Amino acid sequence: MSFQAMAWAVDQKLPTLQKFVLLMLANRTNHDTGRCDPSHKRLADDCGMSVASVKRAIKALAEAGYLSVEGRTKNGEKQPNYYRLHLDRVGSHRPDPMPNAGGVGSQGTEVGSHRPDLGSDRPEGVGSQGAINQESSKQEVNQEENLKSLPAMPADADMAAMEGEVLPAEQFADDKPRCEIPDDMPGPKDQSCKTFKAWANYAMAYRKRYSVWPVWNAQAGGMLGKLIDLIGTEAAPKVAAFYVSINDARLVNDCHSLNNLIAKAGAYHTQWLTGRQMNGTTARQIEQTQANINAAEEAARRILERGERNEFL
């Protein structure tokens, strides 16, 4: 991590998503070489957002002059972009050098032949403090291995169902659901029932993921009734479907049980509203990023307290 780049990114006034992406790019900038080339997927994992959102944020940052993007290839295959942060946008600081500036097709060193040990596409980022502690690292590895061995969302799944669009939250036209409800779906059949829409959304999303129907009983009905009481009639169906789409090791191990949905209904409601899934890995990444920001701000404060200034401070 480049503390210089991180401190610069902290000072920029930007919309939340753009600011977060800029911070993650600064976090993955090598302090000594200025190299910054994380993949879109790595940035999306760091930020806890979709790849499409990351691309939009990078485009906006480039258009606003905060960074430059250099595409590159190796043996005809597209590689992660190089990013140069324009640290001289504020102040007279000299920006970190851009490695391999010759670009794709130049006479210099072949793109992609740089030292792998200096890469910024590592899980903890260049210069980071690594995992919070050894025990949490072991737990995370075990969780991730469990997650790989359990059912994932089918690639061709109908995302409308995952986003709570199986049944609209607003009143149905002619009191009919947007899609046909299978005859073999367990649970209430009366569409005027308080829990019908929430259950139908949850059950349809559940079957999309696990290829079986969830268990319906009096306890399930009671929990869905409590969900409606907690977050409202309109939000409950969409949050119930969104919940089943979350790829968190603990939830997958429990096959997205209703118990977990009710236990953190407010948190899942916020995730649905913001369009961001939050799991253990994402939370630790955000925590580590904040620790890096705090360290950069503390270093700057100490320098200024000693009465020392440099080209950046």
ABEGO torsion letter per residue (X at the ends): XBAAAAAAAAABBBBAAAAAAAAAAAAABBAAAGBBABBAAAAAAAAGBBAAAAAAAAAAAAAAGABBBBBBBBGGBBBBBBBBBBAAABEABBBBBBBGAAEBGBABBBBGABBAAABAABAAEBGBAEBABAAAAAAAAAAAAAAAABBBBBAABBAAAAAGAABBABBBBGGBBABBBBAABBEBABAABAAAAAAAAAAAAAAAAAGBBBBBBAAAAAAAAAAAAAAEAAAAAAAAAAAAABBBAAAAAAGGBAAAAAAAAAAAAAAAAAGBBBBAAAAAAAAAAAAAAAAAAAAAAAAAAAGBBBAAX
